Amino acid sequence: VHVNGDAVKACTMFAAEAAGAEVSTIEGQANADGSLNPIQQAFQDHHGLQ
């Protein structure tokens, strides 16, 4: 998870700490046509867990 452009361990962060911040997750990285981007494809190909 990226918060304001910085990688953070979401499991160690309270949701309230992200109030007003820009939060990006792997799910939000899809292409406009809905296809997977290279990072998402690598997660799928290698059975990656977030």
PDB file of N, CA, C, O and CB in Angstrom:
ATOM      1  N   VAL A   1       0.854  -1.173   0.000  1.00  0.00           N
ATOM      2  CA  VAL A   1       0.000   0.000   0.000  1.00  0.00           C
ATOM      3  C   VAL A   1       0.895   1.229   0.000  1.00  0.00           C
ATOM      4  O   VAL A   1       1.901   1.282   0.708  1.00  0.00           O
ATOM      5  CB  VAL A   1      -0.969   0.002   1.224  1.00  0.00           C
ATOM      6  N   HIS A   2       0.516   2.209  -0.799  1.00  0.00           N
ATOM      7  CA  HIS A   2       1.227   3.486  -0.806  1.00  0.00           C
ATOM      8  C   HIS A   2       0.326   4.556  -0.212  1.00  0.00           C
ATOM      9  O   HIS A   2      -0.838   4.686  -0.591  1.00  0.00           O
ATOM     10  CB  HIS A   2       1.671   3.876  -2.245  1.00  0.00           C
ATOM     11  N   VAL A   3       0.871   5.312   0.714  1.00  0.00           N
ATOM     12  CA  VAL A   3       0.160   6.436   1.323  1.00  0.00           C
ATOM     13  C   VAL A   3       0.964   7.688   0.998  1.00  0.00           C
ATOM     14  O   VAL A   3       2.117   7.830   1.404  1.00  0.00           O
ATOM     15  CB  VAL A   3      -0.022   6.248   2.889  1.00  0.00           C
ATOM     16  N   ASN A   4       0.333   8.584   0.263  1.00  0.00           N
ATOM     17  CA  ASN A   4       1.013   9.801  -0.209  1.00  0.00           C
ATOM     18  C   ASN A   4       2.326   9.468  -0.911  1.00  0.00           C
ATOM     19  O   ASN A   4       3.320  10.179  -0.762  1.00  0.00           O
ATOM     20  CB  ASN A   4       1.278  10.754   0.965  1.00  0.00           C
ATOM     21  N   GLY A   5       2.317   8.372  -1.681  1.00  0.00           N
ATOM     22  CA  GLY A   5       3.482   7.991  -2.465  1.00  0.00           C
ATOM     23  C   GLY A   5       4.526   7.175  -1.735  1.00  0.00           C
ATOM     24  O   GLY A   5       5.501   6.738  -2.346  1.00  0.00           O
ATOM     25  N   ASP A   6       4.346   6.957  -0.435  1.00  0.00           N
ATOM     26  CA  ASP A   6       5.307   6.177   0.343  1.00  0.00           C
ATOM     27  C   ASP A   6       4.753   4.788   0.632  1.00  0.00           C
ATOM     28  O   ASP A   6       3.585   4.649   0.995  1.00  0.00           O
ATOM     29  CB  ASP A   6       5.653   6.898   1.657  1.00  0.00           C
ATOM     30  N   ALA A   7       5.582   3.761   0.474  1.00  0.00           N
ATOM     31  CA  ALA A   7       5.172   2.400   0.789  1.00  0.00           C
ATOM     32  C   ALA A   7       5.044   2.246   2.300  1.00  0.00           C
ATOM     33  O   ALA A   7       5.939   2.632   3.052  1.00  0.00           O
ATOM     34  CB  ALA A   7       6.178   1.373   0.215  1.00  0.00           C
ATOM     35  N   VAL A   8       3.924   1.679   2.736  1.00  0.00           N
ATOM     36  CA  VAL A   8       3.699   1.430   4.161  1.00  0.00           C
ATOM     37  C   VAL A   8       3.128   0.032   4.342  1.00  0.00           C
ATOM     38  O   VAL A   8       2.537  -0.534   3.422  1.00  0.00           O
ATOM     39  CB  VAL A   8       2.744   2.494   4.772  1.00  0.00           C
ATOM     40  N   LYS A   9       3.309  -0.514   5.529  1.00  0.00           N
ATOM     41  CA  LYS A   9       2.693  -1.792   5.881  1.00  0.00           C
ATOM     42  C   LYS A   9       1.300  -1.482   6.412  1.00  0.00           C
ATOM     43  O   LYS A   9       1.146  -1.032   7.547  1.00  0.00           O
ATOM     44  CB  LYS A   9       3.555  -2.590   6.944  1.00  0.00           C
ATOM     45  N   ALA A  10       0.298  -1.722   5.595  1.00  0.00           N
ATOM     46  CA  ALA A  10      -1.070  -1.350   5.951  1.00  0.00           C
ATOM     47  C   ALA A  10      -1.541  -2.035   7.230  1.00  0.00           C
ATOM     48  O   ALA A  10      -2.379  -1.495   7.951  1.00  0.00           O
ATOM     49  CB  ALA A  10      -2.013  -1.691   4.813  1.00  0.00           C
ATOM     50  N   CYS A  11      -1.009  -3.213   7.512  1.00  0.00           N
ATOM     51  CA  CYS A  11      -1.454  -3.940   8.701  1.00  0.00           C
ATOM     52  C   CYS A  11      -0.963  -3.282   9.992  1.00  0.00           C
ATOM     53  O   CYS A  11      -1.422  -3.635  11.078  1.00  0.00           O
ATOM     54  CB  CYS A  11      -0.970  -5.385   8.642  1.00  0.00           C
ATOM     55  N   THR A  12      -0.040  -2.335   9.882  1.00  0.00           N
ATOM     56  CA  THR A  12       0.466  -1.665  11.084  1.00  0.00           C
ATOM     57  C   THR A  12      -0.009  -0.220  11.174  1.00  0.00           C
ATOM     58  O   THR A  12       0.467   0.550  12.007  1.00  0.00           O
ATOM     59  CB  THR A  12       1.987  -1.707  11.107  1.00  0.00           C
ATOM     60  N   MET A  13      -0.951   0.136  10.310  1.00  0.00           N
ATOM     61  CA  MET A  13      -1.419   1.524  10.243  1.00  0.00           C
ATOM     62  C   MET A  13      -2.917   1.575  10.499  1.00  0.00           C
ATOM     63  O   MET A  13      -3.674   0.787   9.931  1.00  0.00           O
ATOM     64  CB  MET A  13      -1.083   2.156   8.870  1.00  0.00           C
ATOM     65  N   PHE A  14      -3.345   2.490  11.344  1.00  0.00           N
ATOM     66  CA  PHE A  14      -4.770   2.683  11.582  1.00  0.00           C
ATOM     67  C   PHE A  14      -5.380   3.439  10.411  1.00  0.00           C
ATOM     68  O   PHE A  14      -4.733   4.304   9.822  1.00  0.00           O
ATOM     69  CB  PHE A  14      -5.014   3.440  12.911  1.00  0.00           C
ATOM     70  N   ALA A  15      -6.618   3.115  10.076  1.00  0.00           N
ATOM     71  CA  ALA A  15      -7.305   3.796   8.976  1.00  0.00           C
ATOM     72  C   ALA A  15      -7.353   5.304   9.209  1.00  0.00           C
ATOM     73  O   ALA A  15      -7.235   6.079   8.261  1.00  0.00           O
ATOM     74  CB  ALA A  15      -8.727   3.243   8.809  1.00  0.00           C
ATOM     75  N   ALA A  16      -7.525   5.721  10.449  1.00  0.00           N
ATOM     76  CA  ALA A  16      -7.603   7.151  10.765  1.00  0.00           C
ATOM     77  C   ALA A  16      -6.312   7.881  10.397  1.00  0.00           C
ATOM     78  O   ALA A  16      -6.335   9.079  10.119  1.00  0.00           O
ATOM     79  CB  ALA A  16      -7.905   7.347  12.252  1.00  0.00           C
ATOM     80  N   GLU A  17      -5.194   7.169  10.395  1.00  0.00           N
ATOM     81  CA  GLU A  17      -3.921   7.789  10.026  1.00  0.00           C
ATOM     82  C   GLU A  17      -3.875   8.150   8.543  1.00  0.00           C
ATOM     83  O   GLU A  17      -3.064   8.979   8.129  1.00  0.00           O
ATOM     84  CB  GLU A  17      -2.763   6.855  10.367  1.00  0.00           C
ATOM     85  N   ALA A  18      -4.740   7.533   7.747  1.00  0.00           N
ATOM     86  CA  ALA A  18      -4.772   7.801   6.315  1.00  0.00           C
ATOM     87  C   ALA A  18      -5.803   8.862   5.944  1.00  0.00           C
ATOM     88  O   ALA A  18      -5.983   9.170   4.766  1.00  0.00           O
ATOM     89  CB  ALA A  18      -5.060   6.526   5.559  1.00  0.00           C
ATOM     90  N   ALA A  19      -6.472   9.415   6.931  1.00  0.00           N
ATOM     91  CA  ALA A  19      -7.490  10.431   6.651  1.00  0.00           C
ATOM     92  C   ALA A  19      -6.872  11.592   5.881  1.00  0.00           C
ATOM     93  O   ALA A  19      -5.886  12.182   6.322  1.00  0.00           O
ATOM     94  CB  ALA A  19      -8.137  10.937   7.963  1.00  0.00           C
ATOM     95  N   GLY A  20      -7.448  11.913   4.746  1.00  0.00           N
ATOM     96  CA  GLY A  20      -6.967  13.019   3.927  1.00  0.00           C
ATOM     97  C   GLY A  20      -5.768  12.690   3.058  1.00  0.00           C
ATOM     98  O   GLY A  20      -5.291  13.542   2.309  1.00  0.00           O
ATOM     99  N   ALA A  21      -5.274  11.460   3.150  1.00  0.00           N
ATOM    100  CA  ALA A  21      -4.097  11.061   2.381  1.00  0.00           C
ATOM    101  C   ALA A  21      -4.516  10.415   1.064  1.00  0.00           C
ATOM    102  O   ALA A  21      -5.653   9.970   0.911  1.00  0.00           O
ATOM    103  CB  ALA A  21      -3.218  10.094   3.195  1.00  0.00           C
ATOM    104  N   GLU A  22      -3.591  10.371   0.127  1.00  0.00           N
ATOM    105  CA  GLU A  22      -3.808   9.635  -1.118  1.00  0.00           C
ATOM    106  C   GLU A  22      -3.338   8.205  -0.890  1.00  0.00           C
ATOM    107  O   GLU A  22      -2.159   7.973  -0.622  1.00  0.00           O
ATOM    108  CB  GLU A  22      -3.051  10.303  -2.329  1.00  0.00           C
ATOM    109  N   VAL A  23      -4.252   7.244  -0.997  1.00  0.00           N
ATOM    110  CA  VAL A  23      -3.946   5.841  -0.734  1.00  0.00           C
ATOM    111  C   VAL A  23      -4.091   5.050  -2.029  1.00  0.00           C
ATOM    112  O   VAL A  23      -5.098   5.166  -2.729  1.00  0.00           O
ATOM    113  CB  VAL A  23      -4.875   5.262   0.376  1.00  0.00           C
ATOM    114  N   SER A  24      -3.083   4.251  -2.339  1.00  0.00           N
ATOM    115  CA  SER A  24      -3.092   3.436  -3.546  1.00  0.00           C
ATOM    116  C   SER A  24      -2.795   1.990  -3.171  1.00  0.00           C
ATOM    117  O   SER A  24      -1.873   1.714  -2.403  1.00  0.00           O
ATOM    118  CB  SER A  24      -2.063   3.962  -4.582  1.00  0.00           C
ATOM    119  N   THR A  25      -3.590   1.061  -3.726  1.00  0.00           N
ATOM    120  CA  THR A  25      -3.379  -0.367  -3.486  1.00  0.00           C
ATOM    121  C   THR A  25      -3.167  -1.076  -4.818  1.00  0.00           C
ATOM    122  O   THR A  25      -3.351  -0.481  -5.879  1.00  0.00           O
ATOM    123  CB  THR A  25      -4.580  -0.989  -2.719  1.00  0.00           C
ATOM    124  N   ILE A  26      -2.788  -2.324  -4.762  1.00  0.00           N
ATOM    125  CA  ILE A  26      -2.567  -3.109  -5.979  1.00  0.00           C
ATOM    126  C   ILE A  26      -3.837  -3.172  -6.822  1.00  0.00           C
ATOM    127  O   ILE A  26      -3.762  -3.206  -8.051  1.00  0.00           O
ATOM    128  CB  ILE A  26      -2.096  -4.530  -5.625  1.00  0.00           C
ATOM    129  N   GLU A  27      -4.997  -3.189  -6.177  1.00  0.00           N
ATOM    130  CA  GLU A  27      -6.256  -3.255  -6.913  1.00  0.00           C
ATOM    131  C   GLU A  27      -6.499  -2.000  -7.744  1.00  0.00           C
ATOM    132  O   GLU A  27      -7.188  -2.047  -8.763  1.00  0.00           O
ATOM    133  CB  GLU A  27      -7.410  -3.465  -5.952  1.00  0.00           C
ATOM    134  N   GLY A  28      -5.942  -0.899  -7.313  1.00  0.00           N
ATOM    135  CA  GLY A  28      -6.143   0.358  -8.017  1.00  0.00           C
ATOM    136  C   GLY A  28      -5.196   0.581  -9.183  1.00  0.00           C
ATOM    137  O   GLY A  28      -5.205   1.649  -9.795  1.00  0.00           O
ATOM    138  N   GLN A  29      -4.385  -0.411  -9.494  1.00  0.00           N
ATOM    139  CA  GLN A  29      -3.378  -0.252 -10.544  1.00  0.00           C
ATOM    140  C   GLN A  29      -3.811  -0.797 -11.900  1.00  0.00           C
ATOM    141  O   GLN A  29      -3.009  -0.803 -12.835  1.00  0.00           O
ATOM    142  CB  GLN A  29      -2.113  -0.928 -10.127  1.00  0.00           C
ATOM    143  N   ALA A  30      -5.049  -1.252 -12.034  1.00  0.00           N
ATOM    144  CA  ALA A  30      -5.518  -1.817 -13.305  1.00  0.00           C
ATOM    145  C   ALA A  30      -5.484  -0.760 -14.405  1.00  0.00           C
ATOM    146  O   ALA A  30      -5.592   0.437 -14.137  1.00  0.00           O
ATOM    147  CB  ALA A  30      -6.949  -2.383 -13.155  1.00  0.00           C
ATOM    148  N   ASN A  31      -5.334  -1.212 -15.625  1.00  0.00           N
ATOM    149  CA  ASN A  31      -5.372  -0.319 -16.784  1.00  0.00           C
ATOM    150  C   ASN A  31      -6.799   0.168 -17.012  1.00  0.00           C
ATOM    151  O   ASN A  31      -7.750  -0.427 -16.505  1.00  0.00           O
ATOM    152  CB  ASN A  31      -4.832  -1.032 -18.051  1.00  0.00           C
ATOM    153  N   ALA A  32      -6.944   1.235 -17.764  1.00  0.00           N
ATOM    154  CA  ALA A  32      -8.259   1.834 -18.012  1.00  0.00           C
ATOM    155  C   ALA A  32      -9.238   0.838 -18.623  1.00  0.00           C
ATOM    156  O   ALA A  32     -10.443   0.930 -18.387  1.00  0.00           O
ATOM    157  CB  ALA A  32      -8.120   3.039 -18.926  1.00  0.00           C
ATOM    158  N   ASP A  33      -8.730  -0.113 -19.407  1.00  0.00           N
ATOM    159  CA  ASP A  33      -9.617  -1.097 -20.035  1.00  0.00           C
ATOM    160  C   ASP A  33      -9.914  -2.285 -19.121  1.00  0.00           C
ATOM    161  O   ASP A  33     -10.589  -3.231 -19.526  1.00  0.00           O
ATOM    162  CB  ASP A  33      -9.000  -1.594 -21.330  1.00  0.00           C
ATOM    163  N   GLY A  34      -9.405  -2.233 -17.884  1.00  0.00           N
ATOM    164  CA  GLY A  34      -9.659  -3.298 -16.917  1.00  0.00           C
ATOM    165  C   GLY A  34      -8.639  -4.417 -16.933  1.00  0.00           C
ATOM    166  O   GLY A  34      -8.681  -5.306 -16.082  1.00  0.00           O
ATOM    167  N   SER A  35      -7.716  -4.388 -17.893  1.00  0.00           N
ATOM    168  CA  SER A  35      -6.680  -5.420 -17.937  1.00  0.00           C
ATOM    169  C   SER A  35      -5.654  -5.181 -16.830  1.00  0.00           C
ATOM    170  O   SER A  35      -5.499  -4.067 -16.329  1.00  0.00           O
ATOM    171  CB  SER A  35      -5.986  -5.441 -19.323  1.00  0.00           C
ATOM    172  N   LEU A  36      -4.964  -6.252 -16.466  1.00  0.00           N
ATOM    173  CA  LEU A  36      -3.980  -6.163 -15.392  1.00  0.00           C
ATOM    174  C   LEU A  36      -2.722  -5.443 -15.860  1.00  0.00           C
ATOM    175  O   LEU A  36      -2.300  -5.582 -17.008  1.00  0.00           O
ATOM    176  CB  LEU A  36      -3.625  -7.558 -14.877  1.00  0.00           C
ATOM    177  N   ASN A  37      -2.126  -4.663 -14.942  1.00  0.00           N
ATOM    178  CA  ASN A  37      -0.837  -4.059 -15.266  1.00  0.00           C
ATOM    179  C   ASN A  37       0.247  -5.093 -14.944  1.00  0.00           C
ATOM    180  O   ASN A  37      -0.077  -6.130 -14.366  1.00  0.00           O
ATOM    181  CB  ASN A  37      -0.609  -2.710 -14.465  1.00  0.00           C
ATOM    182  N   PRO A  38       1.506  -4.862 -15.287  1.00  0.00           N
ATOM    183  CA  PRO A  38       2.546  -5.871 -15.082  1.00  0.00           C
ATOM    184  C   PRO A  38       2.695  -6.337 -13.630  1.00  0.00           C
ATOM    185  O   PRO A  38       2.959  -7.515 -13.391  1.00  0.00           O
ATOM    186  CB  PRO A  38       3.853  -5.332 -15.556  1.00  0.00           C
ATOM    187  N   ILE A  39       2.534  -5.451 -12.677  1.00  0.00           N
ATOM    188  CA  ILE A  39       2.659  -5.856 -11.271  1.00  0.00           C
ATOM    189  C   ILE A  39       1.517  -6.792 -10.893  1.00  0.00           C
ATOM    190  O   ILE A  39       1.743  -7.825 -10.263  1.00  0.00           O
ATOM    191  CB  ILE A  39       2.670  -4.617 -10.339  1.00  0.00           C
ATOM    192  N   GLN A  40       0.290  -6.438 -11.275  1.00  0.00           N
ATOM    193  CA  GLN A  40      -0.851  -7.305 -10.991  1.00  0.00           C
ATOM    194  C   GLN A  40      -0.686  -8.654 -11.686  1.00  0.00           C
ATOM    195  O   GLN A  40      -0.996  -9.694 -11.104  1.00  0.00           O
ATOM    196  CB  GLN A  40      -2.163  -6.634 -11.435  1.00  0.00           C
ATOM    197  N   GLN A  41      -0.204  -8.644 -12.914  1.00  0.00           N
ATOM    198  CA  GLN A  41      -0.013  -9.897 -13.646  1.00  0.00           C
ATOM    199  C   GLN A  41       1.014 -10.774 -12.946  1.00  0.00           C
ATOM    200  O   GLN A  41       0.840 -11.991 -12.871  1.00  0.00           O
ATOM    201  CB  GLN A  41       0.425  -9.619 -15.093  1.00  0.00           C
ATOM    202  N   ALA A  42       2.085 -10.172 -12.431  1.00  0.00           N
ATOM    203  CA  ALA A  42       3.099 -10.935 -11.696  1.00  0.00           C
ATOM    204  C   ALA A  42       2.509 -11.544 -10.429  1.00  0.00           C
ATOM    205  O   ALA A  42       2.817 -12.690 -10.100  1.00  0.00           O
ATOM    206  CB  ALA A  42       4.297 -10.036 -11.340  1.00  0.00           C
ATOM    207  N   PHE A  43       1.661 -10.797  -9.709  1.00  0.00           N
ATOM    208  CA  PHE A  43       0.986 -11.345  -8.534  1.00  0.00           C
ATOM    209  C   PHE A  43       0.187 -12.579  -8.934  1.00  0.00           C
ATOM    210  O   PHE A  43       0.257 -13.610  -8.266  1.00  0.00           O
ATOM    211  CB  PHE A  43       0.061 -10.284  -7.880  1.00  0.00           C
ATOM    212  N   GLN A  44      -0.570 -12.476 -10.022  1.00  0.00           N
ATOM    213  CA  GLN A  44      -1.402 -13.589 -10.466  1.00  0.00           C
ATOM    214  C   GLN A  44      -0.541 -14.769 -10.913  1.00  0.00           C
ATOM    215  O   GLN A  44      -0.811 -15.910 -10.539  1.00  0.00           O
ATOM    216  CB  GLN A  44      -2.326 -13.144 -11.606  1.00  0.00           C
ATOM    217  N   ASP A  45       0.485 -14.502 -11.705  1.00  0.00           N
ATOM    218  CA  ASP A  45       1.332 -15.566 -12.237  1.00  0.00           C
ATOM    219  C   ASP A  45       2.058 -16.344 -11.151  1.00  0.00           C
ATOM    220  O   ASP A  45       2.288 -17.545 -11.293  1.00  0.00           O
ATOM    221  CB  ASP A  45       2.335 -14.988 -13.192  1.00  0.00           C
ATOM    222  N   HIS A  46       2.419 -15.669 -10.071  1.00  0.00           N
ATOM    223  CA  HIS A  46       3.227 -16.299  -9.024  1.00  0.00           C
ATOM    224  C   HIS A  46       2.451 -16.517  -7.732  1.00  0.00           C
ATOM    225  O   HIS A  46       3.036 -16.749  -6.675  1.00  0.00           O
ATOM    226  CB  HIS A  46       4.448 -15.458  -8.740  1.00  0.00           C
ATOM    227  N   HIS A  47       1.120 -16.440  -7.830  1.00  0.00           N
ATOM    228  CA  HIS A  47       0.233 -16.675  -6.684  1.00  0.00           C
ATOM    229  C   HIS A  47       0.619 -15.798  -5.494  1.00  0.00           C
ATOM    230  O   HIS A  47       0.628 -16.244  -4.347  1.00  0.00           O
ATOM    231  CB  HIS A  47       0.271 -18.156  -6.276  1.00  0.00           C
ATOM    232  N   GLY A  48       0.934 -14.547  -5.796  1.00  0.00           N
ATOM    233  CA  GLY A  48       1.346 -13.603  -4.758  1.00  0.00           C
ATOM    234  C   GLY A  48       0.187 -13.204  -3.867  1.00  0.00           C
ATOM    235  O   GLY A  48      -0.956 -13.110  -4.315  1.00  0.00           O
ATOM    236  N   LEU A  49       0.485 -12.977  -2.635  1.00  0.00           N
ATOM    237  CA  LEU A  49      -0.499 -12.507  -1.667  1.00  0.00           C
ATOM    238  C   LEU A  49      -0.107 -11.121  -1.215  1.00  0.00           C
ATOM    239  O   LEU A  49       1.075 -10.803  -1.078  1.00  0.00           O
ATOM    240  CB  LEU A  49      -0.612 -13.470  -0.458  1.00  0.00           C
ATOM    241  N   GLN A  50      -1.103 -10.310  -0.988  1.00  0.00           N
ATOM    242  CA  GLN A  50      -0.826  -8.958  -0.520  1.00  0.00           C
ATOM    243  C   GLN A  50      -0.891  -8.943   0.978  1.00  0.00           C
ATOM    244  O   GLN A  50      -0.688  -7.896   1.594  1.00  0.00           O
ATOM    245  CB  GLN A  50      -1.810  -7.938  -1.119  1.00  0.00           C
TER     246      GLN A  50
END
